[in-house]
């Protein structure tokens, strides 16, 4: 059972999300927060698997709350939900440690599927938020790492490039003609070596360190 915490300053929005989530047989809402400070407190108290986090909230915004929650080794996965789809929101959400980013106009099935995806450790971006948005913003910030600075094997680097391209483990396995379990091993190893939390952080790392170039 996937436990979910809702963090949004609008009661109506929280009510809608709770209704959608609680009708699913494999997930339930454990708490609701109206601001970032309350979100942190309730997350520490209830230990949810996933936090649905709004960006614009009083007392402490969703990005700052996300940074604090994901800083803990046993912190929850965070799925950012917002009405804004600007470049900076996407990048900053991923930089803060969010595992996913969705717009609030998604369909019910997209929301619940997103929760399952993030709970399973996968990265997720809304279909309407293209990789171009991330690339354009990262290009203005990134500085390629010196050659040899990343302690990855050639295969792990190849897997990282495919993760940054948005491929799932199954798609990577098909692309490289290797077993699905082998891909999972490579992904786990590269995340451990680079001290990254999940695939979302791996995407940001790949762009920032020049492993993937914008537009390639």
C-alpha positions as a Markdown table, in Angstrom:
| # | Residue | x | y | z |
|---|---|---|---|---|
| 1 | Unk | 0.0 | 0.0 | 0.0 |
| 2 | Unk | 1.5 | 3.4 | -1.1 |
| 3 | Unk | 1.0 | 6.0 | 1.6 |
| 4 | Unk | 0.6 | 9.6 | 0.3 |
| 5 | Unk | 0.8 | 13.0 | 2.0 |
| 6 | Unk | -1.0 | 16.0 | 0.3 |
| 7 | Unk | 0.7 | 19.4 | 0.6 |
| 8 | Unk | -1.4 | 22.2 | -0.9 |
| 9 | Unk | -2.8 | 25.4 | 0.5 |
| 10 | Unk | -6.1 | 25.0 | -1.2 |
| 11 | Unk | -8.6 | 22.8 | 0.6 |
| 12 | Unk | -10.6 | 22.1 | -2.5 |
| 13 | Unk | -7.5 | 20.8 | -4.3 |
| 14 | Unk | -6.6 | 18.5 | -1.4 |
| 15 | Unk | -10.2 | 17.2 | -1.3 |
| 16 | Unk | -10.1 | 16.4 | -5.0 |
| 17 | Unk | -6.7 | 14.6 | -4.7 |
| 18 | Unk | -7.8 | 12.7 | -1.7 |
| 19 | Unk | -11.0 | 11.5 | -3.4 |
| 20 | Unk | -8.9 | 10.3 | -6.4 |
| 21 | Unk | -6.2 | 8.6 | -4.4 |
| 22 | Unk | -8.4 | 6.9 | -1.7 |
| 23 | Unk | -10.5 | 5.1 | -4.3 |
| 24 | Unk | -7.4 | 3.3 | -5.6 |
| 25 | Unk | -6.9 | -0.2 | -4.0 |
| 26 | Unk | -3.1 | 0.2 | -3.6 |
| 27 | Unk | -2.7 | 3.7 | -2.1 |
| 28 | Unk | -4.2 | 6.0 | 0.5 |
| 29 | Unk | -3.8 | 9.5 | 1.9 |
| 30 | Unk | -2.3 | 9.5 | 5.4 |
| 31 | Unk | -2.2 | 13.3 | 6.0 |
| 32 | Unk | -2.8 | 16.8 | 4.5 |
| 33 | Unk | -0.7 | 19.9 | 4.9 |
| 34 | Unk | -1.7 | 23.5 | 4.1 |
| 35 | Unk | 1.9 | 24.9 | 4.0 |
| 36 | Unk | 5.5 | 23.8 | 3.7 |
| 37 | Unk | 6.2 | 23.8 | 7.4 |
| 38 | Unk | 3.2 | 21.6 | 8.1 |
| 39 | Unk | 4.2 | 19.3 | 5.2 |
| 40 | Unk | 7.6 | 18.7 | 6.8 |
| 41 | Unk | 6.1 | 18.1 | 10.3 |
| 42 | Unk | 3.5 | 15.7 | 9.0 |
| 43 | Unk | 6.0 | 13.8 | 6.8 |
| 44 | Unk | 8.2 | 13.2 | 9.7 |
| 45 | Unk | 5.3 | 12.0 | 11.8 |
| 46 | Unk | 3.6 | 9.8 | 9.2 |
| 47 | Unk | 6.5 | 8.7 | 7.0 |
| 48 | Unk | 4.6 | 8.7 | 3.7 |
| 49 | Unk | 6.0 | 6.9 | 0.6 |
| 50 | Unk | 5.1 | 9.9 | -1.6 |
| 51 | Unk | 4.4 | 13.6 | -1.0 |
| 52 | Unk | 2.3 | 15.5 | -3.5 |
| 53 | Unk | 3.8 | 18.9 | -3.1 |
| 54 | Unk | 2.5 | 22.2 | -4.4 |
| 55 | Unk | 5.1 | 24.8 | -5.2 |
| 56 | Unk | 3.4 | 28.1 | -4.1 |
| 57 | Unk | 2.4 | 27.7 | -0.4 |
| 58 | Unk | 2.6 | 30.0 | 2.6 |
| 59 | Unk | 5.2 | 30.0 | 5.4 |
| 60 | Unk | 7.6 | 27.7 | 3.3 |
| 61 | Unk | 7.2 | 27.1 | -0.4 |
| 62 | Unk | 7.1 | 23.6 | -1.9 |
| 63 | Unk | 10.7 | 23.7 | -3.3 |
| 64 | Unk | 12.2 | 24.6 | 0.1 |
| 65 | Unk | 10.1 | 21.9 | 1.8 |
| 66 | Unk | 11.1 | 19.4 | -0.8 |
| 67 | Unk | 14.8 | 20.1 | -0.2 |
| 68 | Unk | 14.4 | 19.5 | 3.5 |
| 69 | Unk | 12.4 | 16.3 | 3.0 |
| 70 | Unk | 14.7 | 14.7 | 0.5 |
| 71 | Unk | 17.8 | 15.7 | 2.4 |
| 72 | Unk | 17.1 | 12.8 | 4.8 |
| 73 | Unk | 18.3 | 9.4 | 3.8 |
| 74 | Unk | 14.9 | 7.8 | 4.5 |
| 75 | Unk | 12.9 | 10.8 | 3.2 |
| 76 | Unk | 9.8 | 10.3 | 1.0 |
| 77 | Unk | 9.6 | 10.6 | -2.7 |
| 78 | Unk | 8.3 | 14.0 | -3.8 |
| 79 | Unk | 6.0 | 14.5 | -6.7 |
| 80 | Unk | 5.6 | 18.3 | -7.4 |
| 81 | Unk | 2.2 | 19.5 | -8.6 |
| 82 | Unk | 1.7 | 23.0 | -9.9 |
| 83 | Unk | -0.2 | 25.2 | -12.3 |
| 84 | Unk | 3.1 | 26.6 | -13.6 |
| 85 | Unk | 5.1 | 24.9 | -16.3 |
| 86 | Unk | 8.0 | 27.4 | -16.7 |
| 87 | Unk | 11.6 | 26.2 | -17.3 |
| 88 | Unk | 12.8 | 27.3 | -13.8 |
| 89 | Unk | 10.1 | 25.5 | -11.9 |
| 90 | Unk | 11.0 | 22.2 | -13.6 |
| 91 | Unk | 14.7 | 22.5 | -13.1 |
| 92 | Unk | 14.5 | 23.8 | -9.5 |
| 93 | Unk | 12.0 | 21.0 | -8.5 |
| 94 | Unk | 14.4 | 18.4 | -9.8 |
| 95 | Unk | 17.4 | 20.2 | -8.1 |
| 96 | Unk | 15.5 | 20.2 | -4.9 |
| 97 | Unk | 15.2 | 16.4 | -5.0 |
| 98 | Unk | 11.8 | 15.9 | -6.5 |
| 99 | Unk | 11.3 | 12.6 | -8.3 |
| 100 | Unk | 8.5 | 14.0 | -10.5 |
| 101 | Unk | 6.8 | 17.1 | -11.8 |
| 102 | Unk | 3.2 | 17.3 | -13.0 |
| 103 | Unk | 0.8 | 20.0 | -13.9 |
| 104 | Unk | -2.5 | 20.1 | -12.0 |
| 105 | Unk | -4.6 | 19.7 | -15.1 |
| 106 | Unk | -3.6 | 16.0 | -15.5 |
| 107 | Unk | -6.3 | 13.4 | -15.7 |
| 108 | Unk | -7.0 | 11.2 | -12.6 |
| 109 | Unk | -5.3 | 8.1 | -14.1 |
| 110 | Unk | -2.2 | 10.2 | -14.9 |
| 111 | Unk | -2.0 | 11.3 | -11.3 |
| 112 | Unk | -2.4 | 7.9 | -9.8 |
| 113 | Unk | 0.0 | 6.3 | -12.3 |
| 114 | Unk | 2.5 | 9.1 | -11.5 |
| 115 | Unk | 2.3 | 8.2 | -7.8 |
| 116 | Unk | 3.0 | 4.6 | -8.5 |
| 117 | Unk | 5.9 | 5.5 | -10.8 |
| 118 | Unk | 7.5 | 7.8 | -8.3 |
| 119 | Unk | 7.0 | 5.4 | -5.4 |
| 120 | Unk | 8.8 | 2.7 | -7.5 |
| 121 | Unk | 11.8 | 5.0 | -7.8 |
| 122 | Unk | 11.3 | 6.2 | -11.3 |
| 123 | Unk | 11.6 | 9.8 | -12.5 |
| 124 | Unk | 8.6 | 11.4 | -14.1 |
| 125 | Unk | 7.8 | 14.6 | -16.0 |
| 126 | Unk | 4.5 | 15.8 | -17.3 |
| 127 | Unk | 3.9 | 15.0 | -21.0 |
| 128 | Unk | 3.4 | 18.7 | -21.6 |
| 129 | Unk | 6.7 | 19.6 | -20.0 |
| 130 | Unk | 9.3 | 18.7 | -22.7 |
| 131 | Unk | 12.9 | 17.9 | -22.2 |
| 132 | Unk | 13.7 | 21.1 | -24.1 |
| 133 | Unk | 12.6 | 23.1 | -21.1 |
| 134 | Unk | 15.1 | 21.4 | -18.9 |
| 135 | Unk | 17.8 | 21.5 | -21.5 |
| 136 | Unk | 17.4 | 25.3 | -22.1 |
| 137 | Unk | 17.6 | 26.1 | -18.4 |
| 138 | Unk | 20.5 | 23.7 | -17.6 |
| 139 | Unk | 22.5 | 25.1 | -20.5 |
| 140 | Unk | 22.5 | 28.4 | -18.8 |
| 141 | Unk | 23.7 | 26.9 | -15.5 |
| 142 | Unk | 25.8 | 23.8 | -16.3 |
| 143 | Unk | 29.6 | 23.5 | -16.4 |
| 144 | Unk | 30.9 | 20.2 | -17.8 |
| 145 | Unk | 32.9 | 18.1 | -15.4 |
| 146 | Unk | 36.6 | 17.5 | -16.1 |
| 147 | Unk | 37.3 | 14.4 | -18.1 |
| 148 | Unk | 37.6 | 11.3 | -15.9 |
| 149 | Unk | 35.9 | 13.1 | -13.0 |
| 150 | Unk | 32.9 | 10.7 | -13.1 |
| 151 | Unk | 33.7 | 7.3 | -11.7 |
| 152 | Unk | 31.5 | 5.3 | -14.0 |
| 153 | Unk | 32.2 | 2.4 | -16.4 |
| 154 | Unk | 31.5 | 2.8 | -20.1 |
| 155 | Unk | 28.4 | 0.8 | -19.7 |
| 156 | Unk | 27.2 | 2.8 | -16.7 |
| 157 | Unk | 27.8 | 6.0 | -18.6 |
| 158 | Unk | 25.8 | 4.6 | -21.5 |
| 159 | Unk | 22.9 | 3.7 | -19.2 |
| 160 | Unk | 23.1 | 7.2 | -17.7 |
| 161 | Unk | 22.7 | 8.8 | -21.1 |
| 162 | Unk | 19.7 | 6.7 | -21.8 |
| 163 | Unk | 18.1 | 7.5 | -18.5 |
| 164 | Unk | 18.6 | 11.2 | -19.4 |
| 165 | Unk | 16.9 | 10.5 | -22.7 |
| 166 | Unk | 13.8 | 9.5 | -20.7 |
| 167 | Unk | 14.0 | 5.7 | -21.2 |
| 168 | Unk | 12.6 | 3.3 | -18.7 |
| 169 | Unk | 14.6 | 0.2 | -17.6 |
| 170 | Unk | 12.7 | -2.0 | -20.0 |
| 171 | Unk | 13.5 | 0.4 | -22.9 |
| 172 | Unk | 17.1 | 0.6 | -21.9 |
| 173 | Unk | 17.3 | -3.2 | -21.8 |
| 174 | Unk | 15.8 | -3.4 | -25.3 |
| 175 | Unk | 18.2 | -0.7 | -26.6 |
| 176 | Unk | 21.3 | -2.3 | -25.2 |
| 177 | Unk | 20.1 | -5.9 | -25.8 |
| 178 | Unk | 20.7 | -6.9 | -22.2 |
| 179 | Unk | 18.5 | -8.3 | -19.4 |
| 180 | Unk | 16.1 | -6.1 | -17.4 |
| 181 | Unk | 17.8 | -7.2 | -14.2 |
| 182 | Unk | 21.2 | -6.2 | -15.6 |
| 183 | Unk | 19.9 | -2.7 | -16.3 |
| 184 | Unk | 18.6 | -2.4 | -12.7 |
| 185 | Unk | 22.0 | -3.4 | -11.5 |
| 186 | Unk | 23.8 | -0.7 | -13.6 |
| 187 | Unk | 21.3 | 1.9 | -12.5 |
| 188 | Unk | 21.7 | 1.1 | -8.8 |
| 189 | Unk | 25.5 | 1.1 | -9.1 |
| 190 | Unk | 25.7 | 4.5 | -10.9 |
| 191 | Unk | 23.3 | 6.1 | -8.4 |
| 192 | Unk | 25.4 | 4.8 | -5.5 |
| 193 | Unk | 28.7 | 5.9 | -7.1 |
| 194 | Unk | 27.4 | 9.4 | -7.8 |
| 195 | Unk | 25.5 | 9.6 | -4.5 |
| 196 | Unk | 22.3 | 10.4 | -6.2 |
| 197 | Unk | 18.9 | 9.7 | -4.8 |
| 198 | Unk | 17.0 | 8.6 | -7.9 |
| 199 | Unk | 16.7 | 8.8 | -11.6 |
| 200 | Unk | 15.5 | 12.4 | -11.6 |
| 201 | Unk | 18.7 | 13.5 | -10.0 |
| 202 | Unk | 20.6 | 11.4 | -12.4 |
| 203 | Unk | 19.0 | 13.3 | -15.3 |
| 204 | Unk | 20.1 | 16.7 | -13.8 |
| 205 | Unk | 23.6 | 15.3 | -13.1 |
| 206 | Unk | 24.0 | 14.0 | -16.7 |
| 207 | Unk | 23.2 | 17.5 | -18.1 |
| 208 | Unk | 25.1 | 19.5 | -15.6 |
| 209 | Unk | 28.3 | 17.4 | -16.0 |
| 210 | Unk | 28.4 | 17.3 | -19.8 |
| 211 | Unk | 27.6 | 13.6 | -20.1 |
| 212 | Unk | 24.5 | 14.6 | -22.1 |
| 213 | Unk | 24.6 | 17.7 | -24.2 |
| 214 | Unk | 21.4 | 19.7 | -24.8 |
| 215 | Unk | 19.9 | 19.0 | -28.2 |
| 216 | Unk | 21.6 | 15.6 | -28.5 |
